[in-house]
Structure formats: structure tokens, C-alpha cells
Amino acid sequence: MNGSQSMALAPPIPVFGARGIVGRSPVLQGHRGPWHMGALVGAMHLGALRSGALDSLSASLWHGGAFAYRDLGSVRLGGVLGYTQGPVSTIGASREAYLLTWQTRAGRTFHMPRRNLSVTPLLGLNLQYMVLQSVTETDTQLGLNVPSQCQSSGFALAELRLDKRWKHWGVQWTVSAGVGVRHWLKPPVDHVSLQFNGIPGSVFTTYGVAPDRNVYQGSVGVRGHINKHLYLGATYEGRIGQSTRSNAFTVRAVWHF
């Protein structure tokens, strides 16, 4: 167990693009005056293994959130408030995690109608507050006593997105690509103080891997509106930094009622 596990608990809240929510489908949405609002809910299971060591991490989390966005002239401004909760387990123990997140995005879309192409520069801010409950491992001598942890973190984001639309087989398709950089304004805490159960006063500090201050990211995906109810999509996302290599592939099917 170490402070770096907060990176594995990044909540699956939606991402705002200049055209609205990107990457998550709301379960409820509507509008009031110039504001578009909605709610989201879901669950996920995460797992991680560390090569060359008898160490693992898993988490079963549920999440919910509310979002709102509106147009201010040619600029779209939006925000998402999210909450995530669930048990985080290692080989020796399990403890509950609570995360509160706030996400803001502002962007403007430039349209090129003749090419069915749009370009969207985005600026964003993500803030997170996390609480991990204290836990005591079962071994009465060499088991660890881990105190509760509370920490806040945040990063700024700049991104450029391109969307190309066309119609084929009677289906409206969109291919999207994006490149950007995120800069940690306040990185997550990378250390925690521990104590062995059978050795009172044996407090020591262990360090995890702190996130890179700057991380570059890119994505490419395709989505299609098969009919007025069915939506299909696939996305690849990658991140790279001085000590960061991350790859993810997502396939999504959504049915609108």
C-alpha cells in the first residue's frame, strides 16, 4: 500500500467537449433556459499487478454525477460534479475509498462545412478530494497499520480535438482525434506513514511513484448513430510522460429510450 494508489482511483466521470458531454452517456438530461443539465450513474471494477513483486490492487467502485453546460456566444462552458465510492483491496487488507471531483471545460468549435470537419480547442481544470479509511492487516506481528488518508489534487488541461463526419450504409459516422497536455497544479501525495502491528512506535514512511508534472495524451475513435435509439463507438486513448505509459481501448454500445 502506498500513496500512489490514488492514481488508480481516477473516477470515471464524463469529459466535456465544446459540443457537450464526451465519453459518458447521461442517464437523465434536459434543459432549462440556456442551461443543459443532466445526471450520470455507473459502476466499474479496476485491477492492477506490479511486475516482479507479490503486489496487487483492485477496486470495485460506483459513481454518480451531475453536469451542466451552456453557450456563451461562440464558447461553450460546462462543469461536472462527481462522487465515487467503493472498497480498495490489496493482498493484505481492504479499505473504503471516497472521492469528490469537480471538472470544468471551456471550448470553441470551428466548423468547416464543405469538409464536414470541426476543430475544437479546449481548456479545462480538474479538482479531486479523496479519503481512504484506515486499515489494519491481519498479521498481529508483521501486519501493517495504515492510517486514514485525506488528500486533494488538481490539474489543468489543454487539448485540441478534430471531428470528421460522413454518412455510409445509411449511418451517420464520426471519426474523432485529439492531442493535449495535462499539467499537475497539485499532484497526489506519493507517500504514507505506516506501522507494524507487533512493534509499537515503529513508524516509517513508504513512497510511491509520483505522477509526472506534465503528461501528453492522445486519442482516436469512431462512433456511429445506427438509428434513433442505438449508438456504437470505439476509442483508443494513450498517455505518455517521463515515467508514464498508459494505453486504453474502449468499446461502447448505448441504447436511448
C-alpha positions in Angstrom: 0.0 0.0 0.0 1.3 3.4 -0.8 0.3 6.9 -1.7 0.5 6.2 -5.4 -2.7 4.1 -5.4 -4.7 7.3 -5.6 -3.8 7.4 -9.3 -5.6 4.1 -9.8 -8.8 5.6 -8.4 -9.3 8.3 -11.0 -13.1 8.5 -11.1 -14.9 7.6 -14.3 -16.6 11.0 -14.6 -17.5 12.3 -18.1 -15.4 14.6 -20.2 -16.7 17.9 -21.6 -16.1 18.8 -25.2 -17.3 22.0 -26.8 -20.3 20.1 -28.2 -21.3 18.7 -24.8 -20.5 15.5 -22.9 -17.9 13.3 -24.5 -17.1 9.8 -23.3 -20.1 9.1 -21.0 -23.8 8.9 -21.7 -26.1 10.6 -19.2 -29.0 8.6 -17.7 -31.0 11.7 -17.4 -30.8 15.1 -19.2 -32.8 18.1 -20.0 -32.6 21.9 -20.3 -33.8 24.9 -18.5 -33.4 28.2 -20.4 -29.9 28.4 -21.8 -28.6 25.6 -19.5 -28.4 21.9 -20.4 -28.3 19.7 -17.3 -28.2 16.0 -16.5 -27.2 13.2 -14.2 -25.0 10.1 -14.6 -24.5 6.9 -12.6 -22.4 3.8 -13.1 -20.0 1.2 -11.7 -16.6 -0.2 -12.5 -14.0 -2.7 -11.3 -10.3 -1.9 -11.5 -7.3 -4.3 -11.1 -3.5 -3.8 -11.2 -0.5 -6.0 -10.8 3.1 -4.9 -10.2 5.7 -6.8 -12.2 8.4 -8.7 -10.3 6.6 -8.2 -6.9 3.9 -10.0 -4.9 1.7 -6.9 -5.0 -1.7 -6.2 -6.5 -4.5 -3.7 -6.2 -8.2 -3.9 -7.0 -11.2 -1.6 -6.6 -14.9 -2.0 -7.1 -16.4 1.5 -7.4 -19.8 3.0 -8.1 -20.1 6.6 -9.2 -22.6 9.3 -9.8 -22.5 12.9 -11.0 -24.4 15.9 -12.2 -23.4 18.2 -15.1 -24.5 21.5 -16.6 -23.3 23.5 -19.6 -24.3 26.4 -21.7 -23.2 28.5 -24.6 -21.7 32.0 -24.0 -21.6 33.4 -27.5 -19.3 31.1 -29.5 -17.8 29.5 -26.4 -19.3 26.5 -24.5 -18.7 26.3 -20.8 -19.5 23.3 -18.7 -18.9 21.6 -15.4 -19.3 18.2 -13.8 -19.6 17.4 -10.1 -18.9 13.7 -9.4 -18.8 11.3 -6.4 -17.2 7.9 -6.3 -17.1 5.3 -3.6 -16.1 1.7 -3.1 -13.6 -0.8 -1.5 -9.9 -0.8 -2.4 -8.2 -4.1 -1.8 -4.6 -5.2 -1.7 -3.1 -8.6 -0.8 -3.3 -7.9 2.9 -6.3 -5.7 3.5 -9.2 -3.7 2.1 -10.4 -0.2 2.9 -13.1 2.1 1.7 -12.4 5.0 -0.7 -14.4 8.2 -1.2 -13.7 10.7 -4.0 -15.3 14.0 -4.8 -14.4 15.6 -8.1 -15.1 18.8 -10.0 -14.4 19.2 -13.6 -14.7 22.4 -15.8 -14.2 22.7 -19.5 -14.4 25.7 -21.9 -14.1 25.3 -25.7 -15.0 26.7 -29.0 -15.7 24.7 -32.2 -14.7 26.0 -35.6 -16.7 24.3 -38.4 -15.6 23.6 -42.0 -19.0 22.6 -43.6 -17.5 21.8 -47.0 -15.3 19.1 -45.5 -17.7 18.0 -42.7 -14.9 18.8 -40.3 -14.8 20.6 -37.0 -11.8 21.7 -34.9 -12.2 22.3 -31.1 -9.6 23.8 -28.8 -10.4 23.1 -25.1 -9.1 24.3 -21.8 -10.0 22.5 -18.6 -9.5 22.2 -14.8 -9.9 19.0 -12.8 -10.0 19.0 -9.0 -10.2 15.9 -6.7 -10.5 15.3 -3.0 -10.0 11.8 -1.8 -10.4 10.0 1.6 -9.1 6.5 2.2 -10.2 4.9 5.5 -7.6 3.5 8.0 -7.0 -0.3 7.9 -5.0 -2.9 9.9 -3.7 -6.0 8.2 -4.5 -9.4 9.8 -0.9 -10.4 10.8 -0.6 -9.4 14.5 3.2 -9.1 14.3 4.3 -8.0 10.8 0.9 -6.8 9.5 0.7 -3.1 8.8 -1.4 -0.5 10.4 -2.3 2.1 7.8 -3.8 5.4 8.9 -6.6 7.2 7.1 -5.5 9.4 4.2 -7.1 12.7 3.0 -5.6 14.5 0.1 -6.5 17.0 -2.6 -5.1 17.3 -6.1 -5.7 19.1 -9.3 -4.5 19.5 -12.9 -5.0 21.9 -15.8 -5.7 20.6 -19.3 -5.2 21.9 -22.9 -6.5 19.9 -25.8 -7.2 20.1 -29.5 -9.9 17.9 -31.0 -10.9 17.2 -34.6 -14.2 15.6 -35.7 -14.9 14.3 -39.2 -18.4 13.3 -40.1 -19.7 11.3 -43.0 -22.7 9.1 -43.9 -22.2 5.5 -45.1 -24.5 2.5 -45.2 -27.3 4.9 -44.1 -25.4 5.5 -40.8 -24.1 8.8 -39.6 -20.4 8.2 -38.6 -18.0 10.5 -36.8 -14.2 9.9 -36.5 -12.5 11.9 -33.8 -8.9 12.6 -32.8 -7.4 14.6 -30.0 -4.0 15.7 -28.7 -3.3 17.5 -25.5 -1.2 18.0 -22.4 -2.2 18.0 -18.7 -0.2 19.8 -16.1 -0.5 18.9 -12.4 -1.1 22.0 -10.3 -1.1 19.9 -7.1 -0.1 16.3 -7.7 -1.5 13.5 -5.5 0.5 12.7 -2.3 3.1 10.0 -3.1 3.9 8.8 0.4 2.2 7.4 3.5 3.4 6.6 7.1 2.9 3.0 8.3 3.5 1.0 11.5 3.9 -2.8 12.2 1.2 -4.2 14.5 3.7 -6.0 16.7 6.2 -3.2 17.0 4.7 -0.1 18.7 6.4 3.1 17.7 7.8 1.6 14.5 6.5 4.3 12.3 8.1 4.5 8.8 7.3 6.2 5.5 6.9 4.5 2.2 6.9 6.3 -1.1 5.0 5.5 -4.3 5.7 6.8 -7.8 4.6 10.5 -8.1 2.8 11.4 -11.3 4.8 13.3 -14.0 4.2 17.0 -13.7 3.4 17.1 -17.4 1.7 14.3 -19.3 0.9 14.3 -23.0 -2.2 12.5 -24.2 -3.8 11.5 -27.5 -6.9 9.7 -28.6 -8.7 8.4 -31.8 -12.1 6.9 -32.1 -15.1 6.3 -34.2 -18.8 6.4 -33.3 -22.0 5.8 -35.3 -25.6 6.5 -34.7 -27.1 3.3 -36.1 -30.7 4.6 -35.6 -32.5 7.0 -33.3 -32.0 4.5 -30.4 -28.7 2.7 -30.9 -25.2 4.3 -30.7 -22.0 2.4 -31.2 -18.4 3.6 -30.6 -14.8 2.6 -30.1 -11.9 4.7 -28.8 -8.2 4.4 -28.1 -6.5 6.7 -25.6 -2.9 6.9 -24.7 -0.8 9.0 -22.3 3.0 9.5 -22.1 5.3 11.3 -19.7 8.8 11.0 -18.3 7.7 7.9 -16.2 4.2 7.4 -17.6 3.0 5.0 -20.3 -0.7 4.4 -20.5 -2.9 2.7 -23.1 -6.7 2.1 -23.1 -9.2 0.8 -25.6 -12.9 1.3 -25.1 -15.9 -0.2 -26.9 -19.3 1.3 -26.1 -22.9 0.5 -27.1 -25.7 2.8 -25.9 -29.5 2.4 -26.3 -31.6 5.5 -25.9 -35.1 5.2 -24.6 
